[in-house]
Amino acid sequence: MDTSFFGELTVTLIRDVTNKQNLVWQFGDSEKRSTYQYLYNQIIKANVTVLGIVVDGRPYFFEMFGDVPVQMCHFHMGKILAKYLTRNPKLDVNKELWGIWNQRHIYNPETFKTALKLWFRKHHIELEEIYIDRFGRAQFVKIKTRQA
C-alpha cells in the first residue's frame, strides 16, 4: 500500500505481493488517508483476505485496519534513520543504531526488539540527557537520535 508521485499527479495503490498483482488504485493530487481507507474498503468488499499490510510509516496506518497486522516498509525505515542520523554518523550511539539496522536480516522480530532494547539500555543516560534552551525550555541533547 503506497502512493507514488508524478509531478502533481499521485497514484495510490494496493498490491498483492504474493500474486504480484495490483488490486486497486486511484489517481489523485495528494496522499490522503481517506484514499487509503476507500481502497482498503474496496478490497474488503471484493472478499480479498488481507493477511497483513506494509506501509510507509504514517502514524494513522497503525490504527486504520483493525486487527490486520501492519508493518512499516524497511526502505522507509532506512530513510528515516538516514534523515536523522546521516549515513555516516560520528557518535557511537548513532553508529551502533545503524549497526543494528544494517544487521536486520539476521534478526527475527523478537531478537530485533531485544537488540533495540539492549541498545537503549546501554545508551539510556545520554538519550535522556536534557539541557535548558535560551527560552527556558527543557530539550533533549540527542533529539535527532531519539527521533530516529
C-alpha positions in Angstrom: 0.0 0.0 0.0 1.6 3.2 -1.1 1.3 6.4 -3.0 3.7 7.4 -5.8 4.1 11.0 -7.0 4.4 12.0 -10.6 4.6 15.8 -10.5 1.2 17.0 -9.4 -0.4 13.6 -10.1 -0.4 10.8 -7.5 -1.3 7.1 -7.8 -2.4 5.3 -4.6 -2.1 1.6 -4.9 -2.8 -1.6 -3.0 -0.8 -4.5 -4.3 -1.0 -8.3 -3.6 2.7 -9.1 -3.1 2.0 -12.9 -3.1 0.5 -12.9 -6.6 2.4 -9.8 -7.7 -0.9 -8.1 -8.8 -2.2 -4.6 -8.4 -5.6 -5.0 -6.6 -6.9 -1.4 -6.7 -5.6 2.0 -7.4 -6.8 5.6 -7.6 -5.3 8.7 -9.2 -5.3 12.0 -7.2 -3.4 15.1 -6.5 -2.1 14.3 -3.0 -1.6 11.4 -0.5 -4.7 11.1 1.7 -5.8 8.9 4.5 -9.3 8.8 3.0 -7.9 7.4 -0.3 -6.2 4.5 1.6 -9.4 3.9 3.6 -11.5 3.9 0.4 -9.2 1.5 -1.4 -8.9 -0.8 1.6 -12.7 -0.9 1.8 -12.9 -1.8 -1.9 -10.7 -4.9 -1.4 -12.7 -6.0 1.6 -15.9 -5.7 -0.4 -14.3 -7.9 -3.0 -13.8 -10.6 -0.4 -10.0 -10.3 -0.5 -8.4 -11.8 2.6 -5.8 -9.4 4.0 -3.1 -11.1 5.9 -1.0 -8.0 6.5 -0.2 -4.6 5.2 3.2 -2.9 4.5 3.1 0.9 4.7 5.4 3.9 4.6 5.0 4.7 8.3 2.4 7.4 8.5 1.1 7.2 12.1 -2.5 6.7 11.1 -1.8 3.4 9.3 -1.2 1.6 12.6 -4.7 2.2 13.7 -6.7 2.1 10.4 -7.0 -1.6 9.8 -8.3 -3.1 13.0 -6.7 -6.5 13.7 -4.8 -6.7 10.4 -1.0 -6.7 11.1 0.7 -3.6 9.8 4.4 -3.4 9.1 6.5 -0.4 8.2 8.4 -0.7 4.9 12.1 -1.3 5.5 13.0 1.2 2.8 11.1 3.9 4.6 12.6 2.9 7.9 16.1 3.3 6.5 15.2 6.7 5.0 14.1 7.9 8.5 17.3 6.7 10.0 19.3 8.5 7.3 17.3 11.6 7.8 18.0 11.9 11.5 21.4 10.2 11.8 23.1 10.6 8.4 24.6 7.6 6.7 28.0 8.1 8.3 27.3 9.1 11.9 30.1 10.2 14.2 28.6 9.5 17.6 28.9 5.9 18.9 25.3 5.8 19.9 24.2 6.5 16.3 26.8 4.2 14.8 25.5 1.3 17.0 21.9 2.0 16.0 22.9 1.9 12.3 24.8 -1.3 13.0 21.6 -2.9 14.4 19.7 -1.6 11.3 22.3 -2.9 8.9 22.2 -6.4 10.5 18.4 -6.6 10.5 18.5 -9.6 8.1 19.9 -11.8 10.8 17.1 -10.9 13.3 13.6 -12.2 13.7 11.1 -9.8 15.2 11.8 -10.8 18.8 15.6 -10.7 18.5 15.4 -7.3 16.7 13.3 -5.9 19.6 15.8 -7.3 22.0 18.8 -5.7 20.2 17.0 -2.3 20.3 16.2 -2.7 24.0 19.8 -3.6 24.7 21.0 -0.6 22.7 18.6 1.7 24.6 19.6 0.2 27.9 23.3 0.8 27.1 22.7 4.4 26.0 19.7 5.5 28.0 21.6 8.1 30.1 22.8 10.0 27.1 19.5 9.6 25.3 17.6 11.0 28.2 20.1 13.9 28.8 18.4 17.3 28.7 19.5 20.9 28.6 17.7 24.2 29.1 17.5 26.2 25.9 17.7 30.0 25.8 13.9 30.2 26.2 14.0 28.2 29.4 12.6 25.0 27.8 13.9 21.6 28.5 15.3 20.0 25.3 16.9 16.6 24.7 20.6 16.8 23.9 20.4 13.9 21.3 17.0 14.8 19.8 17.9 13.5 16.3 18.8 10.1 17.7 15.6 10.0 19.7 13.6 10.9 16.6 15.3 8.1 14.6 
